[in-house]
């Protein structure tokens, strides 16, 4: 019996992807667990493994095809000697004739059909929680694309549907005619398109506010130099970013009101502190996660951060290594940036922008002095976090960095 291979949902936000490369050809024998293709998702280029075995009978979606919907057939497996279909079964199926209307009965009163499930719709697979949320928010289930097994609609799909902005009238955004023959037109990758969509949604739908603070780094830099000088492994070096990850994690434990995620129905408060760190890759940004960062040593954080960043740039991260996270850090200090503000990565409620440390004049005990100072800017979702709490958290972070030995206790 022919088995269709479907476009998988490789991240919670993925609704479509690009079939970047086939690693198998028609006629190849496939075993369960064997990597057969590479899919470019909204986060990275990822490998797809076969869940069944057989012969790759037909490839329906060629390499380089973009905008392939999740759960769309991309190929078919057949048994040896079995006939190979020319098209997906969904395209070969004969249309089902519409049932004739039943004779009306004068004495009967038709029951109202819920707005979320039209009476003449085909069966919709949906979890009980997603069904209830859709009903409460007045969202039609047949307007949602399920990312669960076999297209099942899950809670996240309802929340994503509720967050979609209303469709705006079409606007002519055709660029002006170019007279320069040297202009290069580079197609946007799937990742770049999704980054554009998600950050536009975040900036327009999430009420951002910003709080900045100047933090002196001299004590932290002195501790870093001491730790690295005492390390027996000459190749091992703790970075300022490693120390910032630990400091942010400890500040979130002391002021947990920022370690939250916002949804329309509820605000989620987390006991675990999972820090997403922004890593620049050729196609955009990805945010690998240091799990339980508050409980880990600086050496462990440093090793994990280096490994995650290296594999992120090689598109080798597993989904669980970049999906989730309770708080984000964006560090541009290595670029000499004095200050900047970052866009929140929903459903998280805050992100910290870390700028470069530089020598600045400061006043201590009424006397002018010179210190290494860094500006940190917190971007906050005002729906979940108020200004006073954001300022309190930044002051907690500053105290930790000014007294950095708490990072190694």
C-alpha positions in Angstrom: 0.0 0.0 0.0 1.4 3.4 -1.0 2.4 5.7 1.9 2.5 9.4 1.4 5.3 11.4 2.9 3.9 14.7 4.2 5.6 18.0 4.7 6.3 18.0 8.5 5.7 20.8 11.0 9.3 21.2 12.4 8.5 24.2 14.6 5.4 25.5 16.4 5.2 28.6 14.1 5.8 26.7 10.8 2.8 26.7 8.4 4.9 26.2 5.2 8.4 25.6 4.2 10.9 25.2 1.4 12.0 21.8 0.2 15.7 22.6 0.1 17.2 19.3 -1.1 16.3 15.7 -1.7 18.9 13.3 -0.3 17.2 10.3 -2.0 16.1 9.8 -5.6 13.1 8.0 -7.0 13.6 4.3 -6.9 15.9 4.3 -3.9 15.1 1.9 -1.0 14.2 3.8 2.2 14.5 2.5 5.7 12.8 3.9 8.8 14.8 6.6 10.4 16.9 7.4 7.3 17.4 11.0 6.4 15.7 11.6 3.0 15.4 15.4 2.6 16.4 18.8 4.0 13.6 21.3 4.7 14.2 25.0 5.2 11.8 26.1 8.0 11.1 29.4 9.6 14.1 28.7 12.0 16.7 26.7 10.1 17.5 24.1 7.5 16.6 20.7 9.1 16.9 17.1 8.1 13.7 15.0 7.6 13.8 11.3 8.6 11.5 8.6 7.1 9.1 7.1 9.5 8.3 4.1 7.3 10.2 1.9 4.9 9.8 1.1 1.2 10.8 2.4 -2.2 10.7 6.1 -3.0 8.2 5.7 -5.8 7.5 9.3 -6.7 8.7 12.8 -5.7 5.8 15.3 -5.8 7.7 18.4 -4.7 10.9 19.2 -6.5 14.0 20.6 -4.9 13.9 24.4 -4.3 10.1 24.5 -4.1 9.0 27.2 -1.7 5.7 27.7 0.2 5.0 24.0 0.6 2.1 23.8 3.1 2.6 21.7 6.3 1.0 18.2 5.8 1.0 18.5 2.0 2.2 15.3 0.3 5.8 15.7 -0.9 6.6 12.1 -2.0 5.2 8.6 -1.8 6.7 5.3 -0.6 5.6 2.0 -2.3 6.4 -1.7 -1.9 8.5 -3.6 -4.4 6.4 -4.3 -7.5 3.6 -1.9 -6.4 2.3 0.5 -8.9 3.4 4.1 -8.4 0.8 6.9 -8.3 1.4 9.9 -10.6 -0.1 12.3 -8.1 -1.1 12.5 -4.4 -4.1 10.5 -3.4 -5.9 13.8 -2.4 -5.7 14.9 -6.1 -6.9 11.6 -7.5 -9.9 11.3 -5.2 -13.2 11.8 -6.9 -15.2 14.7 -5.5 -17.9 13.6 -3.1 -21.4 14.6 -4.4 -23.2 17.0 -2.1 -26.0 15.3 -0.2 -29.5 16.2 -1.2 -31.3 18.5 1.2 -33.7 16.6 3.5 -37.4 17.5 3.4 -38.3 20.2 5.8 -40.6 19.4 8.7 -42.8 22.2 9.7 -42.8 21.3 13.4 -39.0 21.0 13.8 -36.8 24.0 14.6 -33.3 23.7 13.3 -30.6 23.8 16.0 -28.1 26.6 15.9 -24.7 25.4 14.7 -21.7 26.8 16.6 -19.8 29.4 14.7 -16.6 27.5 15.0 -17.8 24.4 13.1 -20.0 24.9 10.0 -22.6 22.1 9.6 -21.4 21.2 6.1 -17.7 21.2 6.9 -15.6 18.1 6.7 -14.4 16.5 9.9 -11.9 18.8 11.8 -9.3 17.2 14.1 -8.9 19.4 17.1 -7.9 19.0 20.8 -10.5 19.7 23.4 -8.6 22.7 24.8 -8.1 24.2 21.3 -11.8 23.7 20.6 -12.8 25.5 23.8 -10.3 28.4 23.2 -11.6 28.8 19.6 -15.2 28.9 20.8 -14.4 31.5 23.5 -12.5 33.7 21.0 -15.0 33.3 18.2 -12.5 31.8 15.8 -13.7 29.4 13.1 -11.9 26.1 13.3 -11.9 25.7 9.6 -9.9 28.9 9.3 -7.0 27.4 11.2 -4.1 25.2 10.0 -3.3 22.5 12.5 0.3 21.7 13.3 -0.3 18.6 15.3 -0.2 15.0 14.2 -2.3 14.5 11.0 -3.1 18.2 11.0 -4.7 18.2 14.4 -5.5 21.8 15.6 -3.7 22.5 18.9 -3.8 25.3 21.5 -0.9 27.1 19.8 -2.7 27.1 16.5 -5.7 28.9 18.0 -3.4 31.4 19.7 -1.6 32.0 16.4 -4.9 32.5 14.6 -6.1 35.0 17.2 -2.9 36.9 16.8 -3.1 37.3 13.0 -3.7 40.9 12.0 -6.6 41.8 9.8 -5.8 41.7 6.1 -5.0 45.2 4.8 -5.9 46.4 1.4 -3.2 45.6 -1.2 -0.6 48.3 -1.5 1.6 48.7 -4.5 5.1 48.1 -3.2 6.7 47.6 -6.5 10.2 49.1 -6.3 11.0 51.9 -8.7 12.6 50.9 -11.9 16.3 50.5 -11.5 18.7 52.1 -13.9 21.8 50.6 -12.3 22.6 47.3 -14.1 24.7 46.2 -11.1 21.6 45.8 -8.8 21.4 42.2 -7.5 18.0 40.7 -6.7 18.4 38.0 -3.9 15.2 36.0 -3.2 14.2 36.1 0.5 14.8 32.8 2.2 12.0 31.2 4.2 13.7 32.2 7.4 14.0 35.8 6.3 10.3 35.9 5.3 9.2 34.5 8.7 11.5 36.8 10.6 10.0 39.7 8.8 6.4 38.5 9.5 6.9 37.6 13.1 8.9 40.8 14.1 6.3 42.9 12.3 3.6 41.2 14.3 5.5 41.7 17.5 6.3 45.4 16.9 2.7 46.2 15.9 0.7 44.0 18.2 2.9 43.9 21.4 2.9 47.2 23.4 6.6 47.6 23.9 8.1 49.9 26.5 11.8 50.4 27.2 13.9 50.9 30.3 17.7 51.5 30.2 20.4 51.5 32.8 24.1 52.1 32.8 26.1 49.3 34.5 29.8 49.5 35.5 31.7 46.4 34.4 35.1 46.8 36.1 34.4 44.3 38.9 32.9 41.8 36.5 35.9 42.1 34.1 38.4 41.7 36.9 36.6 38.5 38.0 36.6 37.2 34.4 40.3 37.9 34.1 41.0 36.1 37.4 38.8 33.0 36.4 40.4 32.7 33.0 43.9 33.2 34.4 43.3 30.4 36.9 41.9 28.0 34.3 44.0 24.9 33.8 42.6 24.4 30.3 44.4 27.1 28.2 41.7 26.8 25.5 38.9 27.5 27.9 37.8 31.1 28.2 34.7 32.6 29.9 33.3 35.5 27.9 31.4 38.5 29.1 28.3 37.1 27.4 28.6 33.9 29.5 28.7 36.0 32.6 25.7 38.1 31.4 23.7 35.0 30.8 24.3 33.8 34.4 23.6 37.3 35.8 20.3 37.6 33.9 19.2 34.2 35.1 19.9 35.0 38.7 18.1 38.4 38.3 15.1 36.5 37.0 15.1 34.2 40.0 15.2 37.2 42.3 12.6 39.1 40.3 10.5 36.3 38.7 7.8 38.6 37.4 9.8 39.0 34.2 10.1 35.3 33.7 6.7 35.0 32.0 4.9 34.5 28.7 1.7 36.3 27.8 -1.4 34.8 26.1 -4.9 36.3 25.7 -6.2 33.7 28.2 -3.5 33.7 30.8 0.0 34.8 31.8 2.4 31.9 32.3 4.9 32.1 35.2 7.9 29.8 34.9 10.0 28.3 37.7 12.7 27.3 35.3 14.9 30.0 33.7 15.7 29.2 30.1 17.7 31.9 28.4 17.4 32.4 24.6 20.5 34.0 23.2 20.4 35.6 19.8 22.9 34.2 17.3 23.5 35.8 13.9 23.6 33.3 11.0 23.7 34.1 7.2 20.0 34.0 6.7 19.0 36.0 9.9 18.9 35.2 13.6 18.2 32.1 15.6 17.9 31.9 19.4 19.4 28.7 20.9 18.6 28.2 24.6 20.6 27.7 27.7 18.2 25.7 29.9 18.1 26.2 33.7 20.8 28.8 33.3 20.5 29.9 37.0 21.6 26.5 38.2 24.6 26.1 35.9 28.3 27.1 36.5 29.9 29.7 34.3 32.1 27.0 32.8 29.0 24.9 31.8 27.2 27.9 30.4 30.3 28.9 28.4 30.7 25.4 26.9 27.0 25.1 26.0 26.9 28.6 24.5 29.9 27.9 22.3 28.5 24.6 21.2 25.0 25.9 20.5 26.3 28.9 18.5 28.6 26.7 16.4 25.9 24.3 15.5 23.4 27.2 14.9 25.7 28.6 12.2 26.0 25.1 10.7 22.2 24.6 10.7 22.6 21.6 13.0 20.4 22.5 16.0 17.6 20.2 17.0 14.1 21.9 17.4 14.1 21.5 21.2 17.4 23.5 21.3 15.9 26.7 19.9 12.1 26.4 20.6 10.9 27.7 23.9 12.9 29.9 26.2 11.5 32.2 28.9 13.6 35.3 28.3 16.0 36.5 25.6 19.3 38.3 25.4 20.6 40.2 22.4 24.3 41.1 22.8 25.9 43.5 20.3 28.7 44.6 22.5 31.3 43.0 20.2 30.3 45.5 17.5 31.1 48.6 19.5 27.4 49.6 19.8 26.7 52.2 22.5 23.1 51.4 23.0 20.1 49.8 21.2 16.7 48.3 21.8 15.5 44.9 20.7 12.1 43.6 19.6 10.4 41.1 21.9 10.2 37.5 20.7 6.6 36.4 21.5 5.3 34.7 23.5 8.1 35.8 25.7 7.4 39.1 27.5 10.9 40.7 27.6 14.3 40.9 25.9 17.5 42.5 27.1 19.7 44.4 24.7 23.4 44.5 25.8 25.6 47.1 24.3 29.4 47.6 24.4 31.4 48.4 27.5 33.4 51.6 27.1 35.4 54.0 29.3 33.1 56.8 30.6 33.4 59.4 33.3 31.5 58.6 36.5 31.0 60.3 39.8 32.0 58.4 43.0 31.7 60.0 46.4 31.5 63.4 44.7 34.7 62.8 42.8 35.1 62.4 39.0 36.4 58.9 38.0 36.7 56.7 34.9 34.9 53.4 34.7 34.0 50.8 32.1 30.3 51.3 31.6 27.7 49.3 29.6 24.2 50.4 28.7 21.6 47.7 29.0 18.1 48.3 27.6 15.1 46.1 28.6 12.2 45.8 26.1 9.0 44.8 27.9 5.5 43.6 26.9 3.3 46.0 28.9 0.4 43.5 28.8 2.3 41.3 31.2 4.8 43.5 32.9 4.5 47.0 34.3 7.2 49.7 34.3 8.0 49.6 38.0 8.7 45.8 37.8 10.9 46.3 34.8 13.0 49.0 36.5 13.2 46.8 39.7 14.6 43.9 37.6 17.2 46.1 35.9 18.3 47.4 39.3 18.6 43.8 40.5 20.7 42.9 37.5 23.0 45.9 38.0 23.5 44.9 41.7 24.6 41.4 40.6 27.0 42.7 38.0 28.5 45.3 40.4 29.0 42.4 42.9 29.8 39.6 40.4 31.1 37.0 42.9 27.5 35.9 43.3 28.0 34.4 39.8 30.5 31.8 41.1 29.0 31.0 44.5 
